[in-house]
């Protein structure tokens, strides 16, 4: 089975690559790809860069070059619910844009001609363990770093079920939807806006060791396929 994994940042890529066996590096469309093995599966890993445009370009390049059976977007996200804590993992049963509005007679978050919610791959969701620190629900995406409780409340006012916020999942989900590739966003919570007086410092402190646990969970899920 062919599985594509997309991360946004170099810090995430550095933690993920050691999990890939016998990897080879290649370049396509301005992106660097690392192809190797996880268990019995053929896996291609890439760093797309931050934001929706980078994410969409990276995802489409990966789809065309690798023809994956699944694409997984992993990395970090901000918490958007009081029941989600730093170092918890949120798996996207659904993904939506929180910053899209196409004008009068349009539904907030919906790109015209596309669904409001992009559904996560059920087979992958079913492989996640039943643990208190793993949450399955809605991830909202937009081209903003959400760092205040006011920003979270604004998103929750439109998407009350949102558990996490990020800057790439929506765009990757859209590319996968249009190309009929099952997709899952799986994010570890790096910071909880409003839970700390210094949300930025909370985010920076998180990088000491926490993402490794999320990527170990990702590897375990792939090995179960």
N, C-alpha and C positions, 0 to 999 in steps of 0.2 A: 504494500500500500504506500502511496506517495502522500506525504504530509508536509505542508508549508507552514513555517512558523515566522511570524513577523513581530519584531519589537521596534520601538521608536528611538531608543537612546543607546549610546555606546555603553553606558554603565550596565544596561540590561543585557546587551549582546555579550559583554565580557563574562557575565555570570552564566549565560546559556551555553556558550560554545564548548566549555569543558564536558558537557553532557553528550556531545556529538562525537561518534566514533569514526575514525578513518575519513576525516573530512577533507574536501578539496575546495579551493577558492576559485571563483570565476567572477567575471564582470559582465553585466548586461544592462543596457538602458540607463547608465549612470549609477547603478547600484552594485554592491558587492554581495555575492551569494556564497554560502557555505553549505556544501552538500555532503552528507555522510549518513550514518546509521544510528537509529535509536531502536534497540532490540532488533526485531525482524523487519523494520520499516525503513524505507528510503525517505530521508528527511532533508529538506532544504530550509536554511535559516537565513534571514536577512534583517538588516536595520533599515527602516524606511525613512526615518527622520520624524520630527515633531509636526503635528497638525494634519488637517484633512487632505490637503493637496498632496503632500509627501506620501501620506498613507495610501491614497488612491493610486498614485503613480506606481508606488512600490508593489501594491497588491496586484495591479493589472500586469506589470512586468513579470511577477512571479507566476501568475496564472498562465500567461502565454508561454513562458519558458519551461515550466515544470509540469503543467497539466495535473495539479494536485487533486487527490481525492478529498482532502480536507485542508482548510486553512485555519490556523489558530493564531490569534493575536494575544500575546502575553506581555506582561510588564506591570507597571504601577498605575494606580488611579487614586483619586481623592474620594474619601467617604462622603456619602450624601444622606445617611440615615443614622439615627441614634443607636440602632441595633448593630451597626457595622463598626468595628474597631480597627485601629492600626494593626497591621499584620494579618488581618482576616483576608480571605480570598472571596472575590465576587465573580461568579460565572454568569455570563449573559444569556439568560433564557430569552431575553429580548434586548435589542439595541435600538436607540432612537437618537435623533439630533435634537438638542435643546436650543439651538441657535438658528434654525431654519424657519423662515416665513416667506412664502411666495406671494403674499398680497391678499387683497380682499377675496373672499369666498374660498380661501385656502385654510387648511388646518395647520396650526402651529406645529412645527417639527416635520412636516411631510413635504418631501420633494414631489412636485406634480408628476403623476404617473407611476409613483412608487408607493409601497406600503408605509404607514407611519412607523410601524415596528418591524425590524428585521429579526426573524426567529433564529435562535441558536440551535446548533446541531444536536438533536435529541440523543443520538447515540453517544456522543462525547459527554454530554451532561450526565447521562446515566452511569458513566464509568467513574464519576467522582465519588469519593467516600462520603458517607453520612456523618459529618462532624459539625460541631457548633461553630467552628471558625470558617466554614465554607458556606456561602450564601448563593442561592440561585435566584436571579431576578433581573431587574431592568438596569442597564448601563446607559447613561446619557452622554453624548459626545458633542463637543463644540470647540471652536478655535479660541479657547480661553483657558488660562490657568485659574481654577476656582480656589480662592484663598480666603474668602470671608463667609461668615454665616449668612450675610445678606444675599450674597450670590447664590448660595445653596438654597435659601428659602425661595428665591425667585424661580429657580429651576423646579423645586418641589411644588411650587404653586401651579405649574403647568404639567408636571409629571410626578404626582405624589408618591408613586411606587418606586422612584429612582433610589437605587442603593449605592451607586458609584458614578463618578464623572471622570471622563478622560477626553483626549483630543484626537483620537484616531479610530476607535472601534466603529463608529458610524460609517465612515468613508470606506473602510475595508469591508464592512458588512454589505454596503451598497454594491461595491464591485463584485463581491461573491454572489450576491443575489442576481445581478445581471448576467453573470457567467455560470450560474447553476452549480456553484461549488459550496458544499456545506461548510459553515463557518461557526467558530466559537471564540468569543472574547473571554479571557480569563485573567483577571487583574488582582494583584495584591494591593491592599490599601496602605498607602504611604503616609497619609495625613488626613486629619478630620477637621475641616474648616469650622471654627467656632469652639472647638474643644481645647484649643491652646491659645494663649495670648500671642504666640509667635508661630503662626502656621508654617511659615517658610522654614524656620529652624527645625520644626517637627519633621518636615519633608526631608531636609538635609540629613538629620540624625538617622532617619530611617535606613539610609543606604549602608549603614555599617555592616549588616548581615542579613536583614530580613528577606530580600528577594530570593535568596537561595532556596528557601523553603517552598516558595511558589513554583520555582522551576523544577524542583524535585517532584512536586505534585504533578506538574505537566508531564515529566518523563514517565512517571508511574501510569498516568492515564494513557499515554501512547503505547506503553508496553502491554496494556490490557486489550488493545484493539485486536 
